[in-house]
Amino acid sequence: MADVYHIPALLHESVDGMNIRTDSICVDVTFGGGGHSKEILSRLGKGGHLYAFDQDEDAIHNIPQDDKFTFIQSNFCYLKNFLKYHNVDQVDAILADLGVSSHHFDDQDRGFSFRFQDSELDMRMNKSGNKTASFILNTYTEEKLADVFYLYGELKQSRRIASVIVKTRKETPYKTVRDLLTTLDSFVGRGEKEKKILAQAFQALRIEVNEEMDTLKEMLVQGLEMLKPGGRFAVITYHSLEDRLVKNFFKTGNFEGKIEKDFFGNFETPFKLVNNKVIVPTPEEEERNPRSRSAKLRIAEKR
Ligand SMILES: C[S@@+](CC[C@H](N)C(=O)[O-])C[C@H]1O[C@@H](n2cnc3c(N)ncnc32)[C@H](O)[C@@H]1O
């Protein structure tokens, strides 16, 4: 395991935005290395509690000893059920810091990073999940593969990449990161462009393996339901697809960003935006923590 599990991004901006009182009931749906959770706990006192979710069992090593803390090893798409199980009907604030942690990229055995060529093409955040990246590469139809690379990686050459994958796997099924890099080699160019395209391709597969878009939607809908009126939702995203969903949901209450008027023509939204403009890391934070560079924070308050 890497020495530093994860450096939290936009730590103070996001936790300040949660508007925590000492007796708040809070949820951190993406516990990871526990950086945000630690900051939340430091602001809680008598009557306050923090429920934290992570689907990756590795996060268990970071659990703090604190009576005000409960860890739930689960996908956050089961947010509502698990809170009900713990007799929680409503919460004051929810934080989501989406995607994978540095720990995932730094773990040579998990296949998230193109730096480790011998690693198996796994990419599951939940190690007992049933869909790996190699499963996708070896079984999806050419059309479905092209969709994954286009929709989740925004790769212009998605169709040609999918076509080469389908031809290659007939001879040799995909197993390691090296296998995928060999296929992508002719599509990536060299230098910074190479890294960018590889990152986009790996991101696409990771999103599909972990069903990140569907689980995010599920969590946002359940989070809205669980928040008290006046409760805060703070979400940090790392790519434009996630950010668009969160932005639309906070603005309109739906994922398409459709403005829905009531019978009298009034525009009704479930949230009041706390920040109209998205919050991004300062140059100092980016310098200190390069992985925070793509972070975007949006905060909304339930009406
Ligand atoms: C960016 S990291 C969060 C880091 C954390 N805020 C910290 O300070 O260390 C995202 C974490 O959320 C977890 N995660 C991502 N999607 C999840 C989901 N759908 N359900 C539960 N956990 C998830 C990942 O396993 C990872 O540990």
The ligand as a Gaussian input file, in Angstrom:
#p B3LYP/6-31G(d) Opt

LIG

0 1
 C      -11.581000      10.785000      -4.325000
 S      -11.653000       9.500000      -3.174000
 C      -12.179000      10.269000      -1.701000
 C      -11.070000      10.726000      -0.843000
 C      -11.481000      11.257000       0.502000
 N      -12.351000      12.393000       0.421000
 C      -10.276000      11.585000       1.349000
 O      -10.217000      12.688000       1.909000
 O       -9.376000      10.745000       1.453000
 C      -13.096000       8.602000      -3.593000
 C      -13.374000       7.413000      -2.703000
 O      -14.740000       7.064000      -2.876000
 C      -14.888000       5.698000      -3.078000
 N      -16.034000       5.544000      -3.979000
 C      -16.140000       5.963000      -5.262000
 N      -17.340000       5.669000      -5.759000
 C      -18.035000       5.074000      -4.747000
 C      -19.351000       4.544000      -4.651000
 N      -20.193000       4.520000      -5.692000
 N      -19.733000       4.038000      -3.461000
 C      -18.881000       4.027000      -2.393000
 N      -17.620000       4.489000      -2.443000
 C      -17.203000       5.004000      -3.608000
 C      -13.587000       5.210000      -3.669000
 O      -13.366000       3.861000      -3.319000
 C      -12.578000       6.164000      -3.038000
 O      -12.040000       5.621000      -1.859000

